[in-house]
Structure formats: structure tokens, C-alpha cells
Amino acid sequence: MTQFTSVLVANRGEIACRVIRTAKAQGYRTVAVYSEADARAPHVLMADEAVCIGPGPVNESYLAGEKILHAAKASGAGAIHPGYGFLSENAGFARACEEAGLVFIGPRPDAIHLMGNKAEAKRRMIAAGVPCVPGYEGEDQGDEALLREGGNIGVPLMVKAAAGGGGRGMRLVHDLKQLPNAIKLARAEAGAAFGCGELILEKAIIRPRHVELQIFADSQGNTIHLGERDCS
């Protein structure tokens, strides 16, 4: 793996602060990026250097991959840590980092492509015979297709952003009359938060438990599991 001494943190808020704090403790020089609205934010003041990457709207700053790459080059950063959210699950951005000679501190682009997008991940799981919640994860994203498939699935129905996470771009539908507006709102929210308006539909599970078995691996081939975690 390419050696580096400085890390650009492509995020903001508490996420960026935690990454900056840890990177400094490990002896790395840190670079923050910020929008004009975040000029005096804690992560900006905490980093060794900070670079403005645009106006307040995230599509013009924290989701603007080219601006972040330019900031990394201009500041001399050798690696980019995306934090979580924003571009952390964007395979194109991870690939662009590699092509620019920067270390992307996260999964390889092919792994993000397979698992960072819920539609692609679910198609892979279904192909492998893994039981999945009934739904629609097709490539046809037109309103007509989504409305038709939603009707086939029935209510209660969950409309979900295929990209990102954190509960953004999600709408619970109890009546199919609500579906057109739910699709519109979820698509707009997903596009603003993750730069991708792709959606999936799933039969809603009311009052579920969210249990994860987390596995951590590094670029040297070391792999450990972190046990079960109830994220409900």
C-alpha cells in the first residue's frame, strides 16, 4: 500500500472531528474540507489545514468529488478518509481517488459497487440464494415501473434510497395512494444527500430488530469479526 503522512477528511461535524482526532493521535497531518457555511466549524479549527470546497449546499461541496480531489492535491494530502455518509459509499469516488494516486481509506471500489448500493447488493444476495425481504430492486426507475411494482408488493411498503444510509431517502407507505408522493420525496432526498436518486421498494417489516454481524478487514489480508451488534 502507498505510504502517506497526511490525511484529508472528506466530511464534517462530529464524524470529521473523530477521524481528525484519531489521525492526529496516530501521527498523521490532517486536512479538513469545509463549505462556506462551515467556515468556523469545530472540524475546521481542529485540523492542521483546512480547504474551502464551495457553497453551503452539499451537492456543491461535500458531494463534489472533483473539488475534494483538488483540495487533496493542493494540500499535499496522500490519503482521503471519507468518514461515513456523503461519498463514503460512492464507488466512483473511491476509484477516482485511486486513479489520482491517493489512498482511499475504505473498501475497494469494486466492493463498494457490490455492497454500497442496496439494489446491487440485494440482486447479488438473491442470486446467491440468500433469503431477502420481498421487494423491487430493478434498474427501471421510471415512476410507472415503481408504481406498478409497489402495487404488486402491497402495503405496508417501504420506499428506500439505493445509495447511502442513515434513514435518509426513506418513506413508509400505508396506502398506495401515498406512493407517488413518497417516491417523489424519497428520490429528491436521496439525490440531495447521496447524489443518487435510485430507489428500491420493500415490503415493510413493522417493529423489526436490526442485528448486524460485523467483519473488519484491512488491505494486508487480516480479517476479524466484531461479534453481533443490535442496532435497533
Helices and strands as residue ranges (DSSP letters): E 6-9, H 13-25, E 29-34, G 36-38, H 42-46, E 49-52, G 58-60, H 65-75, E 79-81, H 91-99, E 103-104, H 109-115, H 118-127, E 135-136, H 143-153, E 157-161, E 170-173, G 176-178, H 179-194, E 199-203, E 211-217, E 223-230
